[in-house]
Amino acid sequence: MIREYLDLVTQAIAELPEEKIQDVIDTLKSAHAAGKQVFLLGNGGSAATASHIACDFQKGLKEYTGKRFRACAVTDNVAVMTAWANDTAYENIFAEQLDSLLEPGDVVLAISGSGNSPNVIKAVEKANEMGAVTIGWSGFRGGKLAQVAKKAIVVNSDNMQRIEDVHMILGHLVFHCLMRQCK
């Protein structure tokens, strides 16, 4: 079981599209240079990944480059999320935050293992309307997220835990490249 799991994660990593990863890195590098903000979001394990990557981008890049990166996980304000969910609908918890915070040219990195989370899709659609660059990371067959995000990376797996593993590795890979390229 152990070897099988590790082999399947390794296979999913090996099948990641390098040119699409480089495009995401270039997009984030440009956003960093221009002082644009990056908003990250997701549900469940993907929310944890969004928070983790936001921390790496905000704190980690400043430590290594000397220049701050305006990164924010909109998954982290429980009061705002529950207010939008309670007073309107759960599908609005991210889109409404973006409506208040997003500026044209900002970046939204949306993470959804299935690619079909309604609140993630609604947020990406709102971000597209507002002139953001949208990036979607999903798994399985990509779901709707791979269709609505301007840039999409789909992990070739049908197992949520392996998809989430690869999303975290992808986050660290992007951070590592930004750390070296944004000096």
N, C-alpha and C positions, 0 to 999 in steps of 0.2 A: 504494500500500500504506500509506503513512504516513497520508494523509488518511483512508482507510477505517478504520484502527485507531483514530485519534483520534475520528472520528465515532461509532464503535460504543461507545467508552468514554463519550463525552459523552451518547449516547442512554441508556446504562445508568444513568448518574448522574441524568439528567433523570427517569427512571422510578422513582427511589427514593421510597418512601412517606413523605412528610414527617410525617404524624401518628405513624407508628411510630418514626421517628427521634426525634421530640419525646418520645415515651413512654420511650424508652431514656435520653434526656438527663435527664428528670424522675426516672427510677429511680436513675440514678447520682448525681444531685444530692442526692436523699434519702439515699442510702447515704453520701455524703460528709459530709453534715450530721450523720448519726447515728454516724459513726465506724466504719461497717461496712467490711469488706474486700471487694475485688473481685479475683477470680481470673480470669485469662485463659488460654486454651489453644487449640491447633490443631496441625496437622501441616504439615511442609514450609514452604511460603511462608506459610501461615496461622500457623505457630509463630513465624515472624519478625514477622509483623504483631502477634501477641499480645504478643511481647516489646517491640516498639516502642511500642504503645499503653500497656502497663504503665509504661514509662519516662515517657511523656508524662503519664500520670495521676499517678504518684508524685512525680516531680521537678518536672514542669512546673506542675502545679496548686499545689504548695506555693510555688513561686516567684511565681506570680501572685496567689494568694489568701492566702498566709500560713498556711494550714491544710493539714496533710498529708492525703494520700489514701492509704489502705492498699490498694495495688495490687500484685499479684504474678502474674507469668506462671509457671505451673507447668510450662511448657515449658523453663525455663532450668536446672533441676537435672539434668544428664545422669546423674550418679551414681544419684540416686533413680529416675529413669525406667528406666535400664538394669537396676537391681536388681529393680524390679517386673516388667519384661519378662522377665528371665532366670529369676527364681524363680517367677513365676506365669504371666502371659501379657501380651502387648503391649497388649491391650485394657484392662488395669488401670493403665497408667502415670499416668493423670490421676485416675481415680476413687479410687484408694488414697491419693493425695496429698490430695485433697479430704476424704476420710474422716478424715485426721489433722488437718486445718487449718480446715475450714469450720465456721462457727457459723450457727445459724438467722438469717435476715435478711441474710446476706452475698449478694453477687451473683457469678454465674459468667457470663462472656462467652465463649462457645464459637464458634470460627470454623472453618468447613469449606467449602471451595469446592463440593464435591459434596453436602455435607450428609449423607453416609453413612459417615463414618469411624467404625468400631466403638469406638475408644477415646474419641472425642469424645462419641458417643451414650451410652456407659456412664457417662461423667463427668457428663453432664447429668442422666441418670436418677438417679444417686447424689445429686447436688446437690438435685434435686427432692425426693427422699426425706428429705433432711436439712433441708428448710425454706428453701432458698436461693431467690432470684429468679434465674431462668435466662433468658439472652438468647442467641439463636442467629443467627449471620450465615452465610448460605450463598448458593449460586447455582443454576444450572440450574433445576430445579423445586422446590428447597428441600430435597429428600431427607427422611430421617427426622428430622434436626435441627429442621426447621421444624415438625414435629409434636410433638416432645418438649419443646422449649424453651417456656417460658411466654410469651416475647416473641420474635418472629422477624422478621428482615428478610432477604428473598431478593432478590439481585441478578438482574435479568432479563437473563441472558446464558448462552450455552452454551459459553463459552470461558474456561478456567481463568485465563489471565493477565489477562483483562479483569475477571473476578470479583475476583481478588486486588487489582488496581488500585483497584477501587471500594471494597473492604473497607478499604484503607489510607486512601482519601479519607474514607470514613465515620468511621474512627477519628479523623482529624484534625478533621473537622467536629464530632464529639461533644466532643472536647477543647476546641476553640475556644469552643463554646457553654458548656461547663462553666466554662471560664476566666472568661468574662464573667458567668456567673450565680452562681458560688459565692463571690463576694467578701463 
